[in-house]
């Protein structure tokens, strides 16, 4: 009897929380209709993503910087795109940090690196996004909100930085996130190492590449860029890097390329 009462109370608390965190339909539709990466989701997945995005907004703080005020639309866009990679993993995958910082445009970051000879090198980089281990995700709204084809938002930078967050669950961003039970680390390493070497060779030879050549910067960047492609151009990724696609499908527990056609109905 007591177990039954506790179960009822848990269900009631969850129902209240979901009601409090539910994103308004108008705001949700306005955000999702401009995010191409969500086009393949069916109605059931869209409903689940809306719930997850609402919980994300309740758990995380999205703060403006550089004079930017983050409004409801911005927050909804960021939450929707950030939650897509963890739709089948849950928000626990984003544990250990709380804040998303949003600048109005690209931002400057000072770097200090010591080379193998012990010499300190200082540089300043202009970035559109950055993820800190056990720290915030930083985004440029200007790079998200540019008017792409059909007025689409460019959510790739959000996918990219949140892929880094998942990668960092096993340490630094090295392209080897913690794999699920049943996934073969050797198969993951073989697929990614082979594809990464091929990309680096093409970039070094000055050849045109099917994906952003920035992916050749490091294994961590390769994982993040291919995660963008997995959600935004899944059919092309599966055709060009089938082994990598299979590994990402196993990791994200999603298969966007298997969708017969984009879903055009309004999101729920």
Secondary structure, DSSP 8 states (H G I E B T S, - for coil): -HHHHHHHHHHHHHHHHHHHH---HHHHHHHHTT-GGGTT--HHHHHHHHHHHHHHHHHSEEEEETT----HHHHHHHHHHHHHTTTTT-GGGGTT--EEEEESS-EEEEEEEE-TTS-EEEEEEEESEEE-TTS-EEEEHHHHSS--GGG----HHHHHHHHHHHHGGGSSSSS-----TT--HHHHHHHHHHHHHHHHHHHHTT---SS-GGGGG-HHHHHHHHHHHHHHSHHHHHHH-HHHHHHHHHHHT--GGG-SS---S---
